Amino acid sequence: MKAATWFWIGTSLWAQSVQILPSPPTGSQAGSFRVMLVSPAKSAVAAVQWRISLPKGVSVEPGKIQPGTAAQRTGKTVHCAAPGIKTNTSSDVVCVLAGGKQPIPNGAVAVVPFVAANGISAISIRLRQILGATPEGKATAFADVEETISLNQP
């Protein structure tokens, strides 16, 4: 456990990433997750955009996605839209978080509520096409990330 913690701390000091942090399971078909930003101060971004890919049977209302605490501290706003890309297995929501040149601190940049169809016990959420911009306007690409969220009580 200690080795894993030190590895995480070490990679967090130099690596830049976006992560998904699920809220605890509620035992219902509704839940939420947070989009988390981890970025060293020397490569902090002032804006970030991403695409959320949702599995079939899971819906997100773009207008209900809110800025997270890290975004709120810097006065950022989040705007999301469903571009109409739906397949038999998934749908997408595209989000942009911006507002001024102040760097976004590490932490939650967005809170995404969702609803899953009855009978679904776990969902796989994927963030992809993640791009950021530094306060100076330099583009930064982030790796895609995927997380499985359990809807059942532990």
KAFENHU-V90556 format. One record per residue. N is the residue number from 1. RES is the residue in three letters. PHI is phi in whole degrees, -180 to 180 (NA if undefined). PSI is psi in radians with two decimals (* if undefined). D_LAST is the distance of its C-alpha to the last C-alpha in Angstrom with 2 decimals. Layout:
BEGIN
n->N res->RES phi->PHI psi->PSI d_last->D_LAST
n->N res->RES phi->PHI psi->PSI d_last->D_LAST
END
This chain:
BEGIN
n->1 res->MET phi->NA psi->-0.76 d_last->21.50
n->2 res->LYS phi->-62 psi->-0.70 d_last->24.65
n->3 res->ALA phi->-63 psi->-0.73 d_last->26.21
n->4 res->ALA phi->-65 psi->-0.70 d_last->23.36
n->5 res->THR phi->-63 psi->-0.80 d_last->23.49
n->6 res->TRP phi->-65 psi->-0.64 d_last->27.27
n->7 res->PHE phi->-62 psi->-0.79 d_last->27.14
n->8 res->TRP phi->-63 psi->-0.80 d_last->24.93
n->9 res->ILE phi->-61 psi->-0.78 d_last->27.29
n->10 res->GLY phi->-63 psi->-0.77 d_last->30.30
n->11 res->THR phi->-74 psi->-0.50 d_last->29.39
n->12 res->SER phi->-69 psi->-0.49 d_last->28.38
n->13 res->LEU phi->-69 psi->-0.53 d_last->31.87
n->14 res->TRP phi->-114 psi->-0.51 d_last->33.65
n->15 res->ALA phi->-84 psi->2.69 d_last->31.34
n->16 res->GLN phi->-119 psi->2.23 d_last->30.75
n->17 res->SER phi->-152 psi->2.82 d_last->27.61
n->18 res->VAL phi->-114 psi->2.41 d_last->25.50
n->19 res->GLN phi->-131 psi->2.83 d_last->21.72
n->20 res->ILE phi->-111 psi->2.20 d_last->18.76
n->21 res->LEU phi->-117 psi->1.85 d_last->16.15
n->22 res->PRO phi->-73 psi->2.57 d_last->13.26
n->23 res->SER phi->-76 psi->2.78 d_last->12.28
n->24 res->PRO phi->-58 psi->2.56 d_last->8.76
n->25 res->PRO phi->-60 psi->2.50 d_last->7.30
n->26 res->THR phi->-104 psi->-0.18 d_last->9.35
n->27 res->GLY phi->81 psi->0.04 d_last->8.83
n->28 res->SER phi->-116 psi->-3.11 d_last->12.41
n->29 res->GLN phi->-90 psi->0.04 d_last->14.50
n->30 res->ALA phi->-109 psi->2.56 d_last->15.55
n->31 res->GLY phi->-165 psi->-2.92 d_last->14.31
n->32 res->SER phi->-156 psi->2.86 d_last->16.11
n->33 res->PHE phi->-143 psi->2.78 d_last->16.63
n->34 res->ARG phi->-109 psi->2.44 d_last->19.28
n->35 res->VAL phi->-92 psi->2.06 d_last->22.12
n->36 res->MET phi->-108 psi->2.46 d_last->22.91
n->37 res->LEU phi->-112 psi->2.27 d_last->26.38
n->38 res->VAL phi->-126 psi->2.00 d_last->27.26
n->39 res->SER phi->-150 psi->2.29 d_last->31.03
n->40 res->PRO phi->-63 psi->2.61 d_last->33.67
n->41 res->ALA phi->-55 psi->-0.63 d_last->36.14
n->42 res->LYS phi->-71 psi->-0.28 d_last->39.00
n->43 res->SER phi->-127 psi->0.49 d_last->37.41
n->44 res->ALA phi->-63 psi->2.60 d_last->35.58
n->45 res->VAL phi->-107 psi->2.70 d_last->35.70
n->46 res->ALA phi->-104 psi->-0.24 d_last->36.88
n->47 res->ALA phi->-151 psi->2.64 d_last->35.54
n->48 res->VAL phi->-150 psi->2.55 d_last->32.96
n->49 res->GLN phi->-132 psi->2.69 d_last->32.31
n->50 res->TRP phi->-158 psi->2.84 d_last->29.72
n->51 res->ARG phi->-116 psi->2.22 d_last->28.83
n->52 res->ILE phi->-97 psi->2.15 d_last->25.34
n->53 res->SER phi->-102 psi->2.17 d_last->25.00
n->54 res->LEU phi->-111 psi->2.46 d_last->22.68
n->55 res->PRO phi->-74 psi->2.84 d_last->21.93
n->56 res->LYS phi->-56 psi->2.38 d_last->23.51
n->57 res->GLY phi->91 psi->0.02 d_last->21.87
n->58 res->VAL phi->-119 psi->2.31 d_last->20.56
n->59 res->SER phi->-127 psi->2.60 d_last->22.84
n->60 res->VAL phi->-132 psi->2.28 d_last->23.56
n->61 res->GLU phi->-89 psi->1.96 d_last->26.46
n->62 res->PRO phi->-53 psi->-0.63 d_last->28.38
n->63 res->GLY phi->-70 psi->-0.24 d_last->29.85
n->64 res->LYS phi->-95 psi->-0.07 d_last->26.54
n->65 res->ILE phi->-75 psi->2.23 d_last->25.70
n->66 res->GLN phi->-117 psi->2.72 d_last->26.55
n->67 res->PRO phi->-65 psi->2.52 d_last->27.65
n->68 res->GLY phi->-82 psi->3.11 d_last->25.22
n->69 res->THR phi->-62 psi->-0.68 d_last->26.33
n->70 res->ALA phi->-65 psi->-0.69 d_last->28.23
n->71 res->ALA phi->-69 psi->-0.70 d_last->30.10
n->72 res->GLN phi->-63 psi->-0.66 d_last->30.89
n->73 res->ARG phi->-61 psi->-0.43 d_last->32.44
n->74 res->THR phi->-109 psi->0.20 d_last->34.96
n->75 res->GLY phi->73 psi->0.38 d_last->35.66
n->76 res->LYS phi->-79 psi->2.68 d_last->34.26
n->77 res->THR phi->-122 psi->2.68 d_last->33.49
n->78 res->VAL phi->-117 psi->2.36 d_last->31.41
n->79 res->HIS phi->-127 psi->2.24 d_last->32.86
n->80 res->CYS phi->-129 psi->2.68 d_last->31.11
n->81 res->ALA phi->-149 psi->2.63 d_last->32.47
n->82 res->ALA phi->-96 psi->1.93 d_last->31.64
n->83 res->PRO phi->-75 psi->0.11 d_last->34.56
n->84 res->GLY phi->83 psi->0.20 d_last->34.52
n->85 res->ILE phi->-87 psi->1.81 d_last->33.37
n->86 res->LYS phi->-130 psi->2.42 d_last->31.44
n->87 res->THR phi->-121 psi->-3.09 d_last->31.23
n->88 res->ASN phi->-69 psi->-0.29 d_last->29.95
n->89 res->THR phi->-115 psi->-0.24 d_last->26.75
n->90 res->SER phi->-161 psi->2.98 d_last->26.18
n->91 res->SER phi->-141 psi->2.90 d_last->27.56
n->92 res->ASP phi->-126 psi->2.67 d_last->28.19
n->93 res->VAL phi->-132 psi->2.33 d_last->28.41
n->94 res->VAL phi->-109 psi->2.33 d_last->30.72
n->95 res->CYS phi->-128 psi->2.58 d_last->30.51
n->96 res->VAL phi->-130 psi->2.27 d_last->33.03
n->97 res->LEU phi->-115 psi->2.07 d_last->32.54
n->98 res->ALA phi->-156 psi->3.10 d_last->35.95
n->99 res->GLY phi->137 psi->1.60 d_last->38.38
n->100 res->GLY phi->86 psi->3.08 d_last->40.92
n->101 res->LYS phi->-99 psi->-0.02 d_last->41.41
n->102 res->GLN phi->-66 psi->2.31 d_last->39.27
n->103 res->PRO phi->-63 psi->2.55 d_last->36.76
n->104 res->ILE phi->-84 psi->2.20 d_last->33.07
n->105 res->PRO phi->-74 psi->2.87 d_last->31.32
n->106 res->ASN phi->-62 psi->2.50 d_last->28.14
n->107 res->GLY phi->137 psi->-2.87 d_last->25.00
n->108 res->ALA phi->-73 psi->2.18 d_last->23.61
n->109 res->VAL phi->-103 psi->-0.31 d_last->26.34
n->110 res->ALA phi->-157 psi->2.59 d_last->24.66
n->111 res->VAL phi->-116 psi->2.14 d_last->21.81
n->112 res->VAL phi->-117 psi->1.84 d_last->21.17
n->113 res->PRO phi->-80 psi->2.58 d_last->19.71
n->114 res->PHE phi->-142 psi->2.86 d_last->19.06
n->115 res->VAL phi->-133 psi->2.31 d_last->18.71
n->116 res->ALA phi->-109 psi->2.58 d_last->17.66
n->117 res->ALA phi->-64 psi->2.68 d_last->19.46
n->118 res->ASN phi->-56 psi->2.48 d_last->18.14
n->119 res->GLY phi->94 psi->-0.22 d_last->16.70
n->120 res->ILE phi->-87 psi->2.18 d_last->15.27
n->121 res->SER phi->-104 psi->-0.31 d_last->11.63
n->122 res->ALA phi->-152 psi->2.57 d_last->12.08
n->123 res->ILE phi->-130 psi->2.63 d_last->15.10
n->124 res->SER phi->-111 psi->2.03 d_last->17.27
n->125 res->ILE phi->-104 psi->2.38 d_last->19.15
n->126 res->ARG phi->-126 psi->2.31 d_last->22.34
n->127 res->LEU phi->-105 psi->2.26 d_last->24.71
n->128 res->ARG phi->-144 psi->3.03 d_last->28.21
n->129 res->GLN phi->50 psi->0.83 d_last->31.83
n->130 res->ILE phi->-88 psi->2.10 d_last->30.93
n->131 res->LEU phi->-130 psi->2.51 d_last->34.16
n->132 res->GLY phi->-127 psi->2.92 d_last->35.11
n->133 res->ALA phi->-136 psi->2.29 d_last->38.44
n->134 res->THR phi->-73 psi->2.91 d_last->39.64
n->135 res->PRO phi->-57 psi->-0.44 d_last->41.68
n->136 res->GLU phi->-86 psi->-0.04 d_last->44.74
n->137 res->GLY phi->92 psi->0.14 d_last->43.69
n->138 res->LYS phi->-78 psi->2.29 d_last->42.80
n->139 res->ALA phi->-76 psi->2.52 d_last->40.29
n->140 res->THR phi->-136 psi->2.29 d_last->37.18
n->141 res->ALA phi->-103 psi->2.47 d_last->34.93
n->142 res->PHE phi->-113 psi->2.67 d_last->31.28
n->143 res->ALA phi->-71 psi->2.57 d_last->29.43
n->144 res->ASP phi->-61 psi->2.69 d_last->27.16
n->145 res->VAL phi->-141 psi->2.55 d_last->23.41
n->146 res->GLU phi->-137 psi->2.49 d_last->20.52
n->147 res->GLU phi->-142 psi->2.45 d_last->16.75
n->148 res->THR phi->-98 psi->2.25 d_last->14.08
n->149 res->ILE phi->-113 psi->2.18 d_last->11.62
n->150 res->SER phi->-84 psi->2.39 d_last->8.54
n->151 res->LEU phi->-100 psi->-0.08 d_last->9.00
n->152 res->ASN phi->-94 psi->2.62 d_last->6.26
n->153 res->GLN phi->-63 psi->2.48 d_last->3.83
n->154 res->PRO phi->-70 psi->* d_last->0.00
END
